[in-house]
Amino acid sequence: MRYIIFLIALWLPVSSFAQGWEDQQSFGEPNQAQLRILSSTDTSFFAPIIEDFLASSPDISVEYLVTGTADIDRLYRAAPDEFDVVISSAMDLQLKLVNDGFSAPVMNIDHPEWAQWNNSLFAFTSEPAAIVLNRQAFKQIHVPSSRQDLIQLMRDHPDHFQGRVGTYDVRQSGLGYLFATQDARATETYWRLTEVMGRVGARLYCCSGQMINDLRTGKLIIAYNVLGSYAKAQAENSDDLIIILPSEFPTTMMRTILVSAAAPAPQHANNFVRHLLKLQSIGDPLTFPLPPLSRSQDFQNLRTINLDPALMTYLDQMKRAAFIREWEDAIVQEK
């Protein structure tokens, strides 16, 4: 392979500010024009996409920076001219970036209307939130198939689940907050489930990867609202995880991409978006190892979150504060 792919030490400054990245990698030949991508998606999923892009653009390199969804919004708003492309699973935060004028349009793209917004924000995957279990912990008890099953199971076996249930900390995770607010809008069961998780001392996490790691070690035996694509990737390498899509409906987000309005390399950014969307339409898992884009509002199948202004409802400061207070009352049950 003609590309030089190398890890760059964590905790290096990014131009005008320092940031501890979850991952930071460079692709392509050094000393080329650089495309800088800020993303919440693990590098392992994007490396084949970037390499395929560079095959047709040998005159540039790519720096790929990974951090959490809430950090992406904070960092990008603080320095939009530091990045060319922004990729995030937090659809609501991405839509607000577009609404606030932080994105540049990419015109004349053949892409479904329901999977884009104002020619500036483009969805390219559909990924359900899953209930993920440690297989060994469920040899003697019933495997839940729905949220209500999970509630009943934790009520019937509180000692078995005590301190071993994980979910997002919605105060820190943009994706976790999106999943939580969408669950709450769709079903009252969400608040009962949150309260029961609080009773068994739920552990709170920033991201799916950490929950999956703790499931595999046995620190957790169940995690709620884990990204199904991440869990599936881990489950393919071992049989220690069980992935459940809730039978009522799994809340399904669409991962999105935008070009910075202040991009240092706007044409390269524009070309990257076009290349990415082309790869997802082809659907070759070797060059696009992410779930395909699909849409369904069937509650017996998938409930895809719409890419529309209603997403920003819970980003209102007063609504967000009220939601988090209710969530804390339910799940942070300090004795």
VOGU-301987 format. One record per residue (C-alpha): residue number from 0; chain; x, y, z; residue in one letter. Coordinates in steps of 0.5 Angstrom, whole numbers, padded with zeros to 4 digits. Example, Ala and Ser with C-alpha at 12.3 -4.5 7.8 and 13.67 -1.06 7.14 Angstrom:
REM VOGU-301987
<pt i="0" ch="A" east="0025" north="-0009" up="0016" aa="A"/>
<pt i="1" ch="A" east="0027" north="-0002" up="0014" aa="S"/>
END
This chain:
REM VOGU-301987
<pt i="0" ch="A" east="0000" north="0000" up="0000" aa="M"/>
<pt i="1" ch="A" east="0003" north="0007" up="-0002" aa="R"/>
<pt i="2" ch="A" east="0000" north="0010" up="0004" aa="Y"/>
<pt i="3" ch="A" east="0003" north="0012" up="0010" aa="I"/>
<pt i="4" ch="A" east="-0001" north="0011" up="0016" aa="I"/>
<pt i="5" ch="A" east="0002" north="0013" up="0023" aa="F"/>
<pt i="6" ch="A" east="-0001" north="0014" up="0030" aa="L"/>
<pt i="7" ch="A" east="0001" north="0021" up="0032" aa="I"/>
<pt i="8" ch="A" east="0002" north="0022" up="0040" aa="A"/>
<pt i="9" ch="A" east="-0004" north="0024" up="0044" aa="L"/>
<pt i="10" ch="A" east="-0005" north="0030" up="0047" aa="W"/>
<pt i="11" ch="A" east="-0001" north="0034" up="0042" aa="L"/>
<pt i="12" ch="A" east="-0004" north="0041" up="0041" aa="P"/>
<pt i="13" ch="A" east="-0009" north="0042" up="0035" aa="V"/>
<pt i="14" ch="A" east="-0006" north="0049" up="0032" aa="S"/>
<pt i="15" ch="A" east="-0009" north="0054" up="0037" aa="S"/>
<pt i="16" ch="A" east="-0012" north="0049" up="0042" aa="F"/>
<pt i="17" ch="A" east="-0010" north="0043" up="0046" aa="A"/>
<pt i="18" ch="A" east="-0015" north="0037" up="0046" aa="Q"/>
<pt i="19" ch="A" east="-0014" north="0030" up="0048" aa="G"/>
<pt i="20" ch="A" east="-0016" north="0026" up="0042" aa="W"/>
<pt i="21" ch="A" east="-0019" north="0019" up="0043" aa="E"/>
<pt i="22" ch="A" east="-0015" north="0017" up="0037" aa="D"/>
<pt i="23" ch="A" east="-0011" north="0022" up="0032" aa="Q"/>
<pt i="24" ch="A" east="-0008" north="0019" up="0025" aa="Q"/>
<pt i="25" ch="A" east="-0006" north="0021" up="0019" aa="S"/>
<pt i="26" ch="A" east="-0007" north="0018" up="0012" aa="F"/>
<pt i="27" ch="A" east="-0003" north="0019" up="0006" aa="G"/>
<pt i="28" ch="A" east="0004" north="0022" up="0004" aa="E"/>
<pt i="29" ch="A" east="0007" north="0027" up="0008" aa="P"/>
<pt i="30" ch="A" east="0008" north="0034" up="0006" aa="N"/>
<pt i="31" ch="A" east="0002" north="0034" up="0002" aa="Q"/>
<pt i="32" ch="A" east="-0004" north="0039" up="0002" aa="A"/>
<pt i="33" ch="A" east="-0008" north="0037" up="0008" aa="Q"/>
<pt i="34" ch="A" east="-0015" north="0035" up="0009" aa="L"/>
<pt i="35" ch="A" east="-0017" north="0035" up="0017" aa="R"/>
<pt i="36" ch="A" east="-0023" north="0031" up="0019" aa="I"/>
<pt i="37" ch="A" east="-0027" north="0032" up="0026" aa="L"/>
<pt i="38" ch="A" east="-0031" north="0026" up="0027" aa="S"/>
<pt i="39" ch="A" east="-0034" north="0021" up="0033" aa="S"/>
<pt i="40" ch="A" east="-0033" north="0015" up="0029" aa="T"/>
<pt i="41" ch="A" east="-0028" north="0010" up="0030" aa="D"/>
<pt i="42" ch="A" east="-0022" north="0010" up="0026" aa="T"/>
<pt i="43" ch="A" east="-0023" north="0003" up="0024" aa="S"/>
<pt i="44" ch="A" east="-0029" north="0004" up="0021" aa="F"/>
<pt i="45" ch="A" east="-0026" north="0010" up="0017" aa="F"/>
<pt i="46" ch="A" east="-0020" north="0008" up="0015" aa="A"/>
<pt i="47" ch="A" east="-0022" north="0004" up="0008" aa="P"/>
<pt i="48" ch="A" east="-0026" north="0010" up="0006" aa="I"/>
<pt i="49" ch="A" east="-0020" north="0015" up="0007" aa="I"/>
<pt i="50" ch="A" east="-0016" north="0010" up="0003" aa="E"/>
<pt i="51" ch="A" east="-0020" north="0009" up="-0002" aa="D"/>
<pt i="52" ch="A" east="-0021" north="0017" up="-0003" aa="F"/>
<pt i="53" ch="A" east="-0014" north="0018" up="-0003" aa="L"/>
<pt i="54" ch="A" east="-0013" north="0013" up="-0009" aa="A"/>
<pt i="55" ch="A" east="-0016" north="0018" up="-0013" aa="S"/>
<pt i="56" ch="A" east="-0013" north="0024" up="-0010" aa="S"/>
<pt i="57" ch="A" east="-0006" north="0023" up="-0009" aa="P"/>
<pt i="58" ch="A" east="-0004" north="0030" up="-0008" aa="D"/>
<pt i="59" ch="A" east="-0007" north="0031" up="-0001" aa="I"/>
<pt i="60" ch="A" east="-0006" north="0028" up="0006" aa="S"/>
<pt i="61" ch="A" east="-0012" north="0027" up="0011" aa="V"/>
<pt i="62" ch="A" east="-0011" north="0028" up="0019" aa="E"/>
<pt i="63" ch="A" east="-0017" north="0024" up="0022" aa="Y"/>
<pt i="64" ch="A" east="-0019" north="0026" up="0029" aa="L"/>
<pt i="65" ch="A" east="-0024" north="0023" up="0034" aa="V"/>
<pt i="66" ch="A" east="-0027" north="0025" up="0040" aa="T"/>
<pt i="67" ch="A" east="-0034" north="0025" up="0043" aa="G"/>
<pt i="68" ch="A" east="-0040" north="0028" up="0040" aa="T"/>
<pt i="69" ch="A" east="-0041" north="0033" up="0045" aa="A"/>
<pt i="70" ch="A" east="-0034" north="0035" up="0045" aa="D"/>
<pt i="71" ch="A" east="-0034" north="0036" up="0037" aa="I"/>
<pt i="72" ch="A" east="-0040" north="0041" up="0038" aa="D"/>
<pt i="73" ch="A" east="-0036" north="0045" up="0043" aa="R"/>
<pt i="74" ch="A" east="-0029" north="0044" up="0039" aa="L"/>
<pt i="75" ch="A" east="-0032" north="0046" up="0032" aa="Y"/>
<pt i="76" ch="A" east="-0036" north="0052" up="0035" aa="R"/>
<pt i="77" ch="A" east="-0030" north="0055" up="0038" aa="A"/>
<pt i="78" ch="A" east="-0025" north="0054" up="0032" aa="A"/>
<pt i="79" ch="A" east="-0029" north="0052" up="0025" aa="P"/>
<pt i="80" ch="A" east="-0023" north="0054" up="0021" aa="D"/>
<pt i="81" ch="A" east="-0019" north="0049" up="0024" aa="E"/>
<pt i="82" ch="A" east="-0023" north="0043" up="0021" aa="F"/>
<pt i="83" ch="A" east="-0025" north="0042" up="0014" aa="D"/>
<pt i="84" ch="A" east="-0030" north="0036" up="0015" aa="V"/>
<pt i="85" ch="A" east="-0035" north="0035" up="0021" aa="V"/>
<pt i="86" ch="A" east="-0038" north="0028" up="0022" aa="I"/>
<pt i="87" ch="A" east="-0042" north="0026" up="0028" aa="S"/>
<pt i="88" ch="A" east="-0047" north="0021" up="0030" aa="S"/>
<pt i="89" ch="A" east="-0051" north="0027" up="0034" aa="A"/>
<pt i="90" ch="A" east="-0056" north="0029" up="0029" aa="M"/>
<pt i="91" ch="A" east="-0059" north="0034" up="0033" aa="D"/>
<pt i="92" ch="A" east="-0052" north="0038" up="0034" aa="L"/>
<pt i="93" ch="A" east="-0050" north="0037" up="0027" aa="Q"/>
<pt i="94" ch="A" east="-0057" north="0040" up="0025" aa="L"/>
<pt i="95" ch="A" east="-0056" north="0046" up="0030" aa="K"/>
<pt i="96" ch="A" east="-0049" north="0047" up="0027" aa="L"/>
<pt i="97" ch="A" east="-0052" north="0048" up="0020" aa="V"/>
<pt i="98" ch="A" east="-0058" north="0052" up="0023" aa="N"/>
<pt i="99" ch="A" east="-0053" north="0057" up="0026" aa="D"/>
<pt i="100" ch="A" east="-0049" north="0058" up="0019" aa="G"/>
<pt i="101" ch="A" east="-0043" north="0053" up="0021" aa="F"/>
<pt i="102" ch="A" east="-0043" north="0049" up="0014" aa="S"/>
<pt i="103" ch="A" east="-0042" north="0050" up="0007" aa="A"/>
<pt i="104" ch="A" east="-0047" north="0047" up="0002" aa="P"/>
<pt i="105" ch="A" east="-0045" north="0042" up="-0003" aa="V"/>
<pt i="106" ch="A" east="-0049" north="0042" up="-0009" aa="M"/>
<pt i="107" ch="A" east="-0052" north="0038" up="-0014" aa="N"/>
<pt i="108" ch="A" east="-0051" north="0031" up="-0010" aa="I"/>
<pt i="109" ch="A" east="-0056" north="0026" up="-0012" aa="D"/>
<pt i="110" ch="A" east="-0058" north="0024" up="-0005" aa="H"/>
<pt i="111" ch="A" east="-0065" north="0022" up="-0002" aa="P"/>
<pt i="112" ch="A" east="-0068" north="0028" up="0000" aa="E"/>
<pt i="113" ch="A" east="-0070" north="0025" up="0007" aa="W"/>
<pt i="114" ch="A" east="-0063" north="0024" up="0008" aa="A"/>
<pt i="115" ch="A" east="-0060" north="0031" up="0007" aa="Q"/>
<pt i="116" ch="A" east="-0062" north="0038" up="0010" aa="W"/>
<pt i="117" ch="A" east="-0061" north="0045" up="0006" aa="N"/>
<pt i="118" ch="A" east="-0055" north="0042" up="0002" aa="N"/>
<pt i="119" ch="A" east="-0051" north="0042" up="0008" aa="S"/>
<pt i="120" ch="A" east="-0052" north="0036" up="0012" aa="L"/>
<pt i="121" ch="A" east="-0052" north="0029" up="0009" aa="F"/>
<pt i="122" ch="A" east="-0054" north="0023" up="0013" aa="A"/>
<pt i="123" ch="A" east="-0050" north="0017" up="0010" aa="F"/>
<pt i="124" ch="A" east="-0051" north="0011" up="0015" aa="T"/>
<pt i="125" ch="A" east="-0057" north="0008" up="0019" aa="S"/>
<pt i="126" ch="A" east="-0055" north="0005" up="0026" aa="E"/>
<pt i="127" ch="A" east="-0060" north="0003" up="0031" aa="P"/>
<pt i="128" ch="A" east="-0059" north="0003" up="0039" aa="A"/>
<pt i="129" ch="A" east="-0059" north="-0004" up="0042" aa="A"/>
<pt i="130" ch="A" east="-0059" north="-0007" up="0048" aa="I"/>
<pt i="131" ch="A" east="-0052" north="-0011" up="0049" aa="V"/>
<pt i="132" ch="A" east="-0051" north="-0017" up="0054" aa="L"/>
<pt i="133" ch="A" east="-0046" north="-0021" up="0057" aa="N"/>
<pt i="134" ch="A" east="-0047" north="-0028" up="0054" aa="R"/>
<pt i="135" ch="A" east="-0044" north="-0031" up="0061" aa="Q"/>
<pt i="136" ch="A" east="-0049" north="-0027" up="0065" aa="A"/>
<pt i="137" ch="A" east="-0055" north="-0030" up="0062" aa="F"/>
<pt i="138" ch="A" east="-0054" north="-0037" up="0062" aa="K"/>
<pt i="139" ch="A" east="-0059" north="-0038" up="0068" aa="Q"/>
<pt i="140" ch="A" east="-0064" north="-0032" up="0067" aa="I"/>
<pt i="141" ch="A" east="-0069" north="-0030" up="0061" aa="H"/>
<pt i="142" ch="A" east="-0066" north="-0026" up="0055" aa="V"/>
<pt i="143" ch="A" east="-0070" north="-0020" up="0055" aa="P"/>
<pt i="144" ch="A" east="-0073" north="-0018" up="0048" aa="S"/>
<pt i="145" ch="A" east="-0076" north="-0011" up="0050" aa="S"/>
<pt i="146" ch="A" east="-0075" north="-0005" up="0054" aa="R"/>
<pt i="147" ch="A" east="-0081" north="-0008" up="0058" aa="Q"/>
<pt i="148" ch="A" east="-0078" north="-0015" up="0059" aa="D"/>
<pt i="149" ch="A" east="-0071" north="-0011" up="0061" aa="L"/>
<pt i="150" ch="A" east="-0075" north="-0007" up="0067" aa="I"/>
<pt i="151" ch="A" east="-0078" north="-0014" up="0069" aa="Q"/>
<pt i="152" ch="A" east="-0072" north="-0017" up="0069" aa="L"/>
<pt i="153" ch="A" east="-0068" north="-0012" up="0073" aa="M"/>
<pt i="154" ch="A" east="-0074" north="-0012" up="0078" aa="R"/>
<pt i="155" ch="A" east="-0074" north="-0019" up="0079" aa="D"/>
<pt i="156" ch="A" east="-0066" north="-0020" up="0080" aa="H"/>
<pt i="157" ch="A" east="-0064" north="-0013" up="0083" aa="P"/>
<pt i="158" ch="A" east="-0058" north="-0017" up="0086" aa="D"/>
<pt i="159" ch="A" east="-0056" north="-0020" up="0080" aa="H"/>
<pt i="160" ch="A" east="-0056" north="-0013" up="0076" aa="F"/>
<pt i="161" ch="A" east="-0053" north="-0009" up="0082" aa="Q"/>
<pt i="162" ch="A" east="-0048" north="-0004" up="0079" aa="G"/>
<pt i="163" ch="A" east="-0047" north="-0008" up="0073" aa="R"/>
<pt i="164" ch="A" east="-0052" north="-0004" up="0068" aa="V"/>
<pt i="165" ch="A" east="-0049" north="0001" up="0063" aa="G"/>
<pt i="166" ch="A" east="-0052" north="0007" up="0059" aa="T"/>
<pt i="167" ch="A" east="-0050" north="0014" up="0057" aa="Y"/>
<pt i="168" ch="A" east="-0049" north="0020" up="0061" aa="D"/>
<pt i="169" ch="A" east="-0053" north="0024" up="0058" aa="V"/>
<pt i="170" ch="A" east="-0050" north="0030" up="0061" aa="R"/>
<pt i="171" ch="A" east="-0043" north="0029" up="0057" aa="Q"/>
<pt i="172" ch="A" east="-0045" north="0025" up="0051" aa="S"/>
<pt i="173" ch="A" east="-0049" north="0028" up="0045" aa="G"/>
<pt i="174" ch="A" east="-0051" north="0022" up="0042" aa="L"/>
<pt i="175" ch="A" east="-0053" north="0019" up="0049" aa="G"/>
<pt i="176" ch="A" east="-0058" north="0025" up="0050" aa="Y"/>
<pt i="177" ch="A" east="-0060" north="0025" up="0043" aa="L"/>
<pt i="178" ch="A" east="-0062" north="0017" up="0044" aa="F"/>
<pt i="179" ch="A" east="-0065" north="0019" up="0051" aa="A"/>
<pt i="180" ch="A" east="-0070" north="0025" up="0048" aa="T"/>
<pt i="181" ch="A" east="-0072" north="0021" up="0042" aa="Q"/>
<pt i="182" ch="A" east="-0074" north="0015" up="0047" aa="D"/>
<pt i="183" ch="A" east="-0078" north="0019" up="0052" aa="A"/>
<pt i="184" ch="A" east="-0082" north="0022" up="0046" aa="R"/>
<pt i="185" ch="A" east="-0083" north="0015" up="0043" aa="A"/>
<pt i="186" ch="A" east="-0085" north="0011" up="0049" aa="T"/>
<pt i="187" ch="A" east="-0087" north="0013" up="0057" aa="E"/>
<pt i="188" ch="A" east="-0083" north="0006" up="0058" aa="T"/>
<pt i="189" ch="A" east="-0076" north="0010" up="0058" aa="Y"/>
<pt i="190" ch="A" east="-0077" north="0014" up="0064" aa="W"/>
<pt i="191" ch="A" east="-0079" north="0007" up="0068" aa="R"/>
<pt i="192" ch="A" east="-0073" north="0004" up="0065" aa="L"/>
<pt i="193" ch="A" east="-0069" north="0009" up="0067" aa="T"/>
<pt i="194" ch="A" east="-0071" north="0009" up="0074" aa="E"/>
<pt i="195" ch="A" east="-0070" north="0002" up="0075" aa="V"/>
<pt i="196" ch="A" east="-0063" north="0002" up="0072" aa="M"/>
<pt i="197" ch="A" east="-0062" north="0008" up="0077" aa="G"/>
<pt i="198" ch="A" east="-0065" north="0003" up="0083" aa="R"/>
<pt i="199" ch="A" east="-0059" north="-0002" up="0081" aa="V"/>
<pt i="200" ch="A" east="-0054" north="0003" up="0081" aa="G"/>
<pt i="201" ch="A" east="-0053" north="0004" up="0073" aa="A"/>
<pt i="202" ch="A" east="-0046" north="0006" up="0071" aa="R"/>
<pt i="203" ch="A" east="-0046" north="0012" up="0066" aa="L"/>
<pt i="204" ch="A" east="-0041" north="0012" up="0060" aa="Y"/>
<pt i="205" ch="A" east="-0039" north="0017" up="0055" aa="C"/>
<pt i="206" ch="A" east="-0039" north="0013" up="0049" aa="C"/>
<pt i="207" ch="A" east="-0041" north="0006" up="0046" aa="S"/>
<pt i="208" ch="A" east="-0034" north="0003" up="0046" aa="G"/>
<pt i="209" ch="A" east="-0033" north="0004" up="0053" aa="Q"/>
<pt i="210" ch="A" east="-0039" north="0000" up="0055" aa="M"/>
<pt i="211" ch="A" east="-0037" north="-0006" up="0050" aa="I"/>
<pt i="212" ch="A" east="-0031" north="-0006" up="0053" aa="N"/>
<pt i="213" ch="A" east="-0034" north="-0007" up="0060" aa="D"/>
<pt i="214" ch="A" east="-0039" north="-0012" up="0058" aa="L"/>
<pt i="215" ch="A" east="-0033" north="-0016" up="0055" aa="R"/>
<pt i="216" ch="A" east="-0029" north="-0016" up="0061" aa="T"/>
<pt i="217" ch="A" east="-0036" north="-0018" up="0066" aa="G"/>
<pt i="218" ch="A" east="-0036" north="-0011" up="0069" aa="K"/>
<pt i="219" ch="A" east="-0042" north="-0010" up="0066" aa="L"/>
<pt i="220" ch="A" east="-0047" north="-0015" up="0064" aa="I"/>
<pt i="221" ch="A" east="-0052" north="-0011" up="0060" aa="I"/>
<pt i="222" ch="A" east="-0052" north="-0004" up="0057" aa="A"/>
<pt i="223" ch="A" east="-0057" north="0000" up="0054" aa="Y"/>
<pt i="224" ch="A" east="-0057" north="0004" up="0048" aa="N"/>
<pt i="225" ch="A" east="-0051" north="0002" up="0045" aa="V"/>
<pt i="226" ch="A" east="-0049" north="0003" up="0038" aa="L"/>
<pt i="227" ch="A" east="-0051" north="-0003" up="0034" aa="G"/>
<pt i="228" ch="A" east="-0046" north="-0002" up="0029" aa="S"/>
<pt i="229" ch="A" east="-0040" north="-0002" up="0034" aa="Y"/>
<pt i="230" ch="A" east="-0043" north="-0008" up="0038" aa="A"/>
<pt i="231" ch="A" east="-0044" north="-0012" up="0032" aa="K"/>
<pt i="232" ch="A" east="-0036" north="-0011" up="0030" aa="A"/>
<pt i="233" ch="A" east="-0034" north="-0013" up="0037" aa="Q"/>
<pt i="234" ch="A" east="-0039" north="-0019" up="0037" aa="A"/>
<pt i="235" ch="A" east="-0036" north="-0022" up="0030" aa="E"/>
<pt i="236" ch="A" east="-0030" north="-0023" up="0033" aa="N"/>
<pt i="237" ch="A" east="-0032" north="-0027" up="0039" aa="S"/>
<pt i="238" ch="A" east="-0039" north="-0030" up="0042" aa="D"/>
<pt i="239" ch="A" east="-0039" north="-0026" up="0049" aa="D"/>
<pt i="240" ch="A" east="-0044" north="-0021" up="0047" aa="L"/>
<pt i="241" ch="A" east="-0051" north="-0022" up="0045" aa="I"/>
<pt i="242" ch="A" east="-0054" north="-0016" up="0041" aa="I"/>
<pt i="243" ch="A" east="-0062" north="-0015" up="0042" aa="I"/>
<pt i="244" ch="A" east="-0066" north="-0010" up="0038" aa="L"/>
<pt i="245" ch="A" east="-0072" north="-0008" up="0042" aa="P"/>
<pt i="246" ch="A" east="-0078" north="-0011" up="0039" aa="S"/>
<pt i="247" ch="A" east="-0082" north="-0005" up="0040" aa="E"/>
<pt i="248" ch="A" east="-0077" north="-0001" up="0036" aa="F"/>
<pt i="249" ch="A" east="-0070" north="0000" up="0036" aa="P"/>
<pt i="250" ch="A" east="-0069" north="0008" up="0036" aa="T"/>
<pt i="251" ch="A" east="-0065" north="0009" up="0030" aa="T"/>
<pt i="252" ch="A" east="-0060" north="0015" up="0028" aa="M"/>
<pt i="253" ch="A" east="-0057" north="0017" up="0022" aa="M"/>
<pt i="254" ch="A" east="-0049" north="0019" up="0022" aa="R"/>
<pt i="255" ch="A" east="-0048" north="0025" up="0018" aa="T"/>
<pt i="256" ch="A" east="-0043" north="0029" up="0015" aa="I"/>
<pt i="257" ch="A" east="-0042" north="0037" up="0014" aa="L"/>
<pt i="258" ch="A" east="-0037" north="0041" up="0010" aa="V"/>
<pt i="259" ch="A" east="-0034" north="0047" up="0015" aa="S"/>
<pt i="260" ch="A" east="-0036" north="0054" up="0012" aa="A"/>
<pt i="261" ch="A" east="-0029" north="0056" up="0014" aa="A"/>
<pt i="262" ch="A" east="-0026" north="0050" up="0012" aa="A"/>
<pt i="263" ch="A" east="-0018" north="0051" up="0010" aa="P"/>
<pt i="264" ch="A" east="-0019" north="0046" up="0004" aa="A"/>
<pt i="265" ch="A" east="-0026" north="0047" up="0002" aa="P"/>
<pt i="266" ch="A" east="-0025" north="0044" up="-0005" aa="Q"/>
<pt i="267" ch="A" east="-0022" north="0038" up="-0002" aa="H"/>
<pt i="268" ch="A" east="-0027" north="0037" up="0003" aa="A"/>
<pt i="269" ch="A" east="-0033" north="0038" up="-0002" aa="N"/>
<pt i="270" ch="A" east="-0030" north="0032" up="-0006" aa="N"/>
<pt i="271" ch="A" east="-0029" north="0028" up="0000" aa="F"/>
<pt i="272" ch="A" east="-0036" north="0029" up="0002" aa="V"/>
<pt i="273" ch="A" east="-0038" north="0027" up="-0005" aa="R"/>
<pt i="274" ch="A" east="-0034" north="0021" up="-0005" aa="H"/>
<pt i="275" ch="A" east="-0036" north="0018" up="0002" aa="L"/>
<pt i="276" ch="A" east="-0044" north="0019" up="-0001" aa="L"/>
<pt i="277" ch="A" east="-0042" north="0015" up="-0007" aa="K"/>
<pt i="278" ch="A" east="-0038" north="0009" up="-0003" aa="L"/>
<pt i="279" ch="A" east="-0045" north="0009" up="0001" aa="Q"/>
<pt i="280" ch="A" east="-0049" north="0008" up="-0005" aa="S"/>
<pt i="281" ch="A" east="-0045" north="0003" up="-0008" aa="I"/>
<pt i="282" ch="A" east="-0045" north="-0001" up="-0001" aa="G"/>
<pt i="283" ch="A" east="-0038" north="-0005" up="-0002" aa="D"/>
<pt i="284" ch="A" east="-0036" north="-0007" up="0005" aa="P"/>
<pt i="285" ch="A" east="-0029" north="-0007" up="0004" aa="L"/>
<pt i="286" ch="A" east="-0029" north="0001" up="0002" aa="T"/>
<pt i="287" ch="A" east="-0035" north="0002" up="0006" aa="F"/>
<pt i="288" ch="A" east="-0035" north="-0002" up="0013" aa="P"/>
<pt i="289" ch="A" east="-0041" north="0002" up="0016" aa="L"/>
<pt i="290" ch="A" east="-0049" north="0000" up="0016" aa="P"/>
<pt i="291" ch="A" east="-0052" north="0002" up="0010" aa="P"/>
<pt i="292" ch="A" east="-0057" north="0008" up="0009" aa="L"/>
<pt i="293" ch="A" east="-0064" north="0006" up="0010" aa="S"/>
<pt i="294" ch="A" east="-0071" north="0009" up="0013" aa="R"/>
<pt i="295" ch="A" east="-0077" north="0006" up="0016" aa="S"/>
<pt i="296" ch="A" east="-0082" north="0009" up="0021" aa="Q"/>
<pt i="297" ch="A" east="-0085" north="0002" up="0022" aa="D"/>
<pt i="298" ch="A" east="-0085" north="0001" up="0030" aa="F"/>
<pt i="299" ch="A" east="-0084" north="-0006" up="0029" aa="Q"/>
<pt i="300" ch="A" east="-0078" north="-0005" up="0025" aa="N"/>
<pt i="301" ch="A" east="-0074" north="0001" up="0025" aa="L"/>
<pt i="302" ch="A" east="-0076" north="0008" up="0028" aa="R"/>
<pt i="303" ch="A" east="-0071" north="0012" up="0024" aa="T"/>
<pt i="304" ch="A" east="-0070" north="0019" up="0027" aa="I"/>
<pt i="305" ch="A" east="-0072" north="0025" up="0022" aa="N"/>
<pt i="306" ch="A" east="-0067" north="0030" up="0020" aa="L"/>
<pt i="307" ch="A" east="-0071" north="0036" up="0021" aa="D"/>
<pt i="308" ch="A" east="-0072" north="0042" up="0025" aa="P"/>
<pt i="309" ch="A" east="-0076" north="0038" up="0031" aa="A"/>
<pt i="310" ch="A" east="-0069" north="0035" up="0032" aa="L"/>
<pt i="311" ch="A" east="-0067" north="0042" up="0036" aa="M"/>
<pt i="312" ch="A" east="-0073" north="0042" up="0040" aa="T"/>
<pt i="313" ch="A" east="-0069" north="0039" up="0046" aa="Y"/>
<pt i="314" ch="A" east="-0063" north="0043" up="0045" aa="L"/>
<pt i="315" ch="A" east="-0067" north="0049" up="0048" aa="D"/>
<pt i="316" ch="A" east="-0063" north="0051" up="0054" aa="Q"/>
<pt i="317" ch="A" east="-0069" north="0051" up="0058" aa="M"/>
<pt i="318" ch="A" east="-0072" north="0044" up="0055" aa="K"/>
<pt i="319" ch="A" east="-0065" north="0041" up="0056" aa="R"/>
<pt i="320" ch="A" east="-0064" north="0043" up="0063" aa="A"/>
<pt i="321" ch="A" east="-0071" north="0040" up="0065" aa="A"/>
<pt i="322" ch="A" east="-0070" north="0034" up="0061" aa="F"/>
<pt i="323" ch="A" east="-0063" north="0033" up="0065" aa="I"/>
<pt i="324" ch="A" east="-0066" north="0034" up="0072" aa="R"/>
<pt i="325" ch="A" east="-0072" north="0029" up="0071" aa="E"/>
<pt i="326" ch="A" east="-0066" north="0024" up="0068" aa="W"/>
<pt i="327" ch="A" east="-0062" north="0025" up="0074" aa="E"/>
<pt i="328" ch="A" east="-0068" north="0025" up="0079" aa="D"/>
<pt i="329" ch="A" east="-0069" north="0018" up="0076" aa="A"/>
<pt i="330" ch="A" east="-0062" north="0015" up="0075" aa="I"/>
<pt i="331" ch="A" east="-0057" north="0018" up="0080" aa="V"/>
<pt i="332" ch="A" east="-0060" north="0016" up="0086" aa="Q"/>
<pt i="333" ch="A" east="-0055" north="0017" up="0091" aa="E"/>
<pt i="334" ch="A" east="-0056" north="0014" up="0098" aa="K"/>
END
